[in-house]
């Protein structure tokens, strides 16, 4: 996204601030238990009154790196194999003290104290890492609960980082727009977790909702190819591809009845007193944006299937360096995260489509950096 996006991003921020709830009332299916909750980010200044984040599996002991058996290999092959193992382990794999554990943490970046929630698997590493980015007007605790990624991701072996936007701000700063450098903050956060946990540096990912989706996809370019894959829920048109991005697996979900980030593009339709601001914002169509990303990833033509009623999947498989690009279109879906939790004021939710599990499935098979 270029510098010309500054006005559009700032206007979109203003337009949506009064629309996205600061405390989403999530409901579960009849007979289901609501997401469990545990520690939230400690309140400080304007960060008071935050919701709780879902509990994540705690690490019973500091995870250690798995050992590899190379004794039977010739010395040259043994050295090569050991070199590959070392490349797949962060410096934190050798550390035994000051390991990060599940719960709230903070990190100083750009002169600001930034807060984040961490979910750490209870199994030995090295682990893949997933950034989980909240939407505009939401926060880390709500994103953790709504996406369920800390809970199910940790069970699948992922270290899940759910960061909070800068103090006093309700949204992220997209690259080349005014505000705290959030791309630098997220890079520093990944570096911190690599130093203080056992991480596979070639398997780092980002996912986000709405404005957080826009930031997640922007990181393909802003982090210079560091990420193996990104996921965008209800926000892919916010981030257009840069020139010659690194091959990266991309998965997106979008509802055709999304009023805030319209599927067919054009002006957001928040309604009410904010509608007059919509004339200042023009977003590209979802499918046009996905076509642009697929072209930037040098993919061939997609295959289209219907995995569920009212769900259409466009899948580009033949992309550069075995990356994939896929778009799940939810017919009648609102500005929502597909899965078991509904936020009725944001429109219909595809409850039979579990976006969180599909994101993890896709990342499981993404090529390693």
Secondary structure by P-SEA (a helix, b strand, c coil): ccccaaaaaaaaaaaaccccccccccccccccccccccccccccccccccccccccccccccbbbbbbccccccaaaaaaaaaaaaaacccccccccccccccccccccccccccbbbbbbcccccbbbbbbbbcccccaaaaaaaaaaaaaaaaaccccccccccccccccccccccccaaaaaaaaaaaaaaaccccccccccccccaaaaaaaaaacccccccccbbbbccccccccccccccbbbbbbbbbccccccccccccccccccccccccccccccaaaaaaaaaaaacccbbbbbbccccbbbbbbcccccbbbbbbbbbccccccccccccccccccccccccaaaaaaaaaaacccc
